[in-house]
């Protein structure tokens, strides 16, 4: 049986880095400061761009989203699905608490949109020395700690 050969992850990093440099050099595409990979912000930009285009609205998007459509969120979903299919890991599963997981995801995405920052952006802003970033980072850590305690309590049936 012939063994499949897969590309190493660092190759994708090098290719992505080269593409970003080329996009900045030749197409004039520059991401805003402290902008990174964020499913919350990119989903907001994708939805707002589509609404702005289809209905003539003027919802806020980043400068980068004005110049190109942000397909990061659907691309991550499609990539995860294809990877699961390729490796035989795709299977339907019944969730134990679908409403709780739906509400948790809704709350996390809503808070991410309201504070204009995902954890990656908050960490980058903190690294820039931004005091709001540091305060958000401390709040994020506190929220993770409280949420972990709550979810442990709920999962053991003591909640």
C-alpha positions as CSV (number, residue, x, y, z in Angstrom):
1,X,0.0,0.0,0.0
2,X,1.4,3.3,-1.0
3,X,1.8,5.8,1.8
4,X,0.5,9.4,1.3
5,X,3.1,12.1,1.5
6,X,1.8,15.3,3.1
7,X,3.4,18.8,3.0
8,X,4.9,20.0,6.2
9,X,3.0,22.8,8.0
10,X,6.0,25.2,7.8
11,X,5.8,25.1,4.0
12,X,2.3,26.6,4.3
13,X,3.7,29.3,6.6
14,X,6.4,30.2,4.2
15,X,4.0,30.3,1.2
16,X,1.5,32.5,3.2
17,X,4.3,34.8,4.2
18,X,5.4,35.2,0.6
19,X,1.8,35.9,-0.5
20,X,1.3,38.5,2.2
21,X,4.5,40.3,1.2
22,X,3.5,40.2,-2.5
23,X,0.0,41.5,-1.6
24,X,1.5,44.4,0.3
25,X,4.2,45.2,-2.3
26,X,2.2,44.9,-5.5
27,X,-1.4,45.2,-4.6
28,X,-1.1,47.8,-1.8
29,X,-3.1,45.6,0.6
30,X,-2.1,46.5,4.2
31,X,-3.9,45.1,7.2
32,X,-4.7,47.6,10.0
33,X,-2.5,47.7,13.1
34,X,-2.9,44.8,15.4
35,X,-5.0,42.9,12.9
36,X,-4.7,39.2,12.8
37,X,-6.6,36.0,12.1
38,X,-9.9,36.3,13.9
39,X,-13.1,34.4,13.1
40,X,-15.2,37.0,15.0
41,X,-13.8,40.1,13.2
42,X,-13.5,38.4,9.8
43,X,-17.1,37.1,10.0
44,X,-18.3,40.5,10.9
45,X,-16.4,42.0,8.0
46,X,-17.7,39.4,5.6
47,X,-21.4,39.9,6.7
48,X,-21.1,43.7,6.7
49,X,-19.4,43.7,3.3
50,X,-22.2,41.5,1.8
51,X,-24.9,43.7,3.4
52,X,-23.2,46.9,2.3
53,X,-22.9,45.6,-1.3
54,X,-26.4,44.0,-1.6
55,X,-28.4,46.6,0.3
56,X,-26.4,49.8,-0.2
57,X,-25.8,50.2,3.6
58,X,-22.6,51.6,5.2
59,X,-21.9,49.2,8.1
60,X,-18.4,49.4,9.6
61,X,-15.7,47.2,8.1
62,X,-11.9,47.3,8.3
63,X,-10.0,49.1,5.6
64,X,-8.8,45.8,4.3
65,X,-12.3,44.5,3.9
66,X,-13.2,47.5,1.7
67,X,-10.6,46.3,-0.8
68,X,-11.2,42.5,-0.7
69,X,-13.8,40.2,0.6
70,X,-12.9,38.4,3.9
71,X,-13.4,34.7,3.3
72,X,-11.4,33.5,6.2
73,X,-14.4,32.1,8.2
74,X,-15.9,30.0,5.4
75,X,-12.4,28.9,4.3
76,X,-11.6,27.6,7.8
77,X,-14.9,25.8,7.9
78,X,-14.3,24.3,4.4
79,X,-10.7,23.4,5.2
80,X,-11.6,21.6,8.5
81,X,-14.4,19.7,6.7
82,X,-12.1,18.6,3.9
83,X,-9.3,17.7,6.3
84,X,-11.7,15.5,8.3
85,X,-12.9,13.8,5.1
86,X,-9.4,13.2,3.9
87,X,-8.3,11.6,7.1
88,X,-11.4,9.6,7.7
89,X,-12.3,11.6,10.9
90,X,-15.7,13.0,9.7
91,X,-18.7,11.6,11.4
92,X,-22.0,12.9,12.6
93,X,-22.2,13.3,16.4
94,X,-25.1,14.0,18.6
95,X,-24.3,16.9,21.0
96,X,-25.1,16.4,24.7
97,X,-26.2,20.0,25.3
98,X,-26.7,21.7,21.9
99,X,-28.6,24.7,23.3
100,X,-25.9,25.5,25.8
101,X,-23.2,25.2,23.2
102,X,-25.2,27.4,20.8
103,X,-25.7,30.1,23.4
104,X,-22.1,29.9,24.6
105,X,-20.9,30.4,21.0
106,X,-23.4,33.2,20.5
107,X,-22.3,35.0,23.6
108,X,-18.6,34.7,22.8
109,X,-19.0,36.0,19.2
110,X,-21.3,38.9,20.4
111,X,-18.8,39.9,23.1
112,X,-16.0,39.7,20.6
113,X,-17.8,42.0,18.2
114,X,-18.8,44.4,21.0
115,X,-15.3,44.9,22.4
116,X,-13.8,44.9,18.8
117,X,-11.3,42.3,19.7
118,X,-10.6,38.7,19.6
119,X,-8.1,37.1,21.9
120,X,-5.3,37.3,19.3
121,X,-5.9,41.0,18.7
122,X,-6.1,41.7,22.5
123,X,-2.7,39.9,22.9
124,X,-1.2,41.9,20.0
125,X,-2.5,45.2,21.5
126,X,-1.1,44.2,24.9
127,X,2.3,43.5,23.1
128,X,2.1,47.0,21.6
129,X,1.9,48.4,25.1
130,X,-1.7,49.5,24.8
131,X,-3.3,49.9,28.2
132,X,-6.7,49.0,26.9
133,X,-5.3,45.9,25.5
134,X,-3.7,45.0,28.8
135,X,-7.0,45.6,30.6
136,X,-8.8,43.5,28.1
137,X,-6.2,40.8,28.4
138,X,-6.6,40.7,32.2
139,X,-10.4,40.6,31.8
140,X,-10.1,37.8,29.2
141,X,-8.0,35.8,31.7
142,X,-10.5,36.4,34.5
143,X,-13.4,35.4,32.2
144,X,-11.7,32.2,31.1
145,X,-11.0,31.3,34.7
146,X,-14.7,31.9,35.8
147,X,-16.1,30.2,32.7
148,X,-13.9,27.2,33.3
149,X,-15.1,26.9,36.8
150,X,-18.7,27.2,35.7
151,X,-18.4,24.7,32.9
152,X,-16.7,22.2,35.2
153,X,-19.5,22.6,37.7
154,X,-22.2,22.2,34.9
155,X,-20.4,19.1,33.4
156,X,-20.3,17.3,36.7
157,X,-23.9,18.0,37.4
158,X,-23.4,20.2,40.4
159,X,-24.6,23.4,38.6
